[in-house]
Amino acid sequence: MSILVVGATGFLGAEICRRLADKGTPPRALVRETSDPARVEALRRELGAEIIVGELRDRESLDSACAGVDVVFSTATSIIREGEISAVDGEGQLNLVDAARGAGVTRFLYVSFEELGTGAPLEHAKRAVEERLRASGIRYTILRAGLFHETWLTPATGFDAANGTVNVYGSGEAELSWISLSDVATAAVNSLEEPETENAIVPIAGERLSYTDVVAAFEDVTGRSMAVQHVPAEALAAQRDASSDEREQSFAGLMLGVAAGSPPGDGVTWLRRLGVEHPHTVRDVAALVK
């Protein structure tokens, strides 16, 4: 089986490549010209990945990358780079779906996120790609993951546990799905062996906790109090609507969605069904705080 991983130099993409290699199927890894050379070399040397250079905005490179491929995994996002959401997460991912269909790819696994009602460019892009994939005729699996520990429990989103400060969006009482990138990678690869993930939208979560619960867990594990600052939903909506930058709009919109909470579902059950019996927890993250 030939497998292409798009987003292979990112943490999640690299973890998927590692799990595939561990299962005896080193993947083909799509990397950009500007990708970190050390990450590219690690994919090649440590995991035996076949390296192919291209990017989501270059349809011709995607056609080449998909040629002879049976399965595509896509984890790529431009949320960490300014001004590229429509071009990469939107049109670029749509290009990838079309290239996969043209190349005769039989299975496509797309990592998305749960519906948060953000009204932001990133969520609009994700849903458009999901719709294109569902209409493509390719057997698809759409993984709708909860909030990543590696994003939402870091200073980048206002959660600075090391310094004891945290921004809580809204009241902090709304329940949210939480998950680690490592567990997403495991679930993604194991999805290939679970027939019921074919042509399905699959929620995955390690646990369901409110922000208030998360803060309490950190305080309990670290033995330190955290200074909480609440950010009103109205302020987030105003920030999203006033900005002309897609990245700012998306972050503000995501925070607004977090304030409202994520939809209930069977994400915790699905994660265990996909082979993650002991998910990483918020308390595990708290235990790493120094």
C-alpha positions, 0 to 999 in steps of 0.5 A: 500500500502506498500512502502520502502524508501531506503536512509531514513536517508538522508535529501531527504529520510527523507522528502519523509518518512515524506510526506508519513506518512502525507498521511497516509502511514508510509513507511518501511525505510531501514537503515544501521547498521551505520546510525545515531541512532537519525535519525533512532529513529525519523523515527520510533517515529515521522513518524511511519516508520517500520525500517529494517536494510540492505544496497545496497551492501548486496543483501540478505538484499535487498531481505528481505527489498523488500519482500511484498513491492508494491513501492520502492523509492530510494534516496540513494547515497554515494557521501558524503562518499569516495570510494563507488560510484561504490559499492553503486550508481552503483552495489548497486542500480542495486542490489536494482532494481533486488531485487525489481523485484524478490520481485514483486514490482510494482512501483519504483521511482528513484531520479536521476539528469539531463544529464550534460555530466560529464564523471564521475563515479556518472553519469555513475552509475546513467545512468546504474541504469536508464537503468536497471530500464527501462528494469526491467518490473517494472513500473518506474518513474525516476526523473531527478532533477536540482541542489540542493540548499542544495548542490550547494549553500553551501561552500561544492561546493565553494558557501560561501555566508556568507563570500561573496565568490563564485566559478563559474564554467566556464563563469557562463553564462550557464543556469542551473536548480535549485531545493530544496530537499524539493520540490523534496520530494513533487514531488516524493511522488505526482508522485504516483498519476500522471499516466503520470509519469509511465514508464517515465523520468521526469525532475523537476526544480524550476527555470532556472538561470545561475550562474551569475543570482544566484550571482546577486540574492544573492547580491540583497537580502543580499545587499552585494557584492560577490567575484567571482572566475571563475574556467576554464572548462579546469582545471576541466577536468584536475582534473577529469582525473588526479584523481583516486578517484571516489568521486573527479572525480565525483565532478570535473565532476559535476562542469564541467557539471555545467560549460557547463549548463544543458539541456533545458526542461520542468522541471519547468512545471513538478514540478508544475504539481506534486503539487509544485505551489510555489517552493523554489527559489534561492532568498529564500536561499539568504534570509537566509544568515546572 
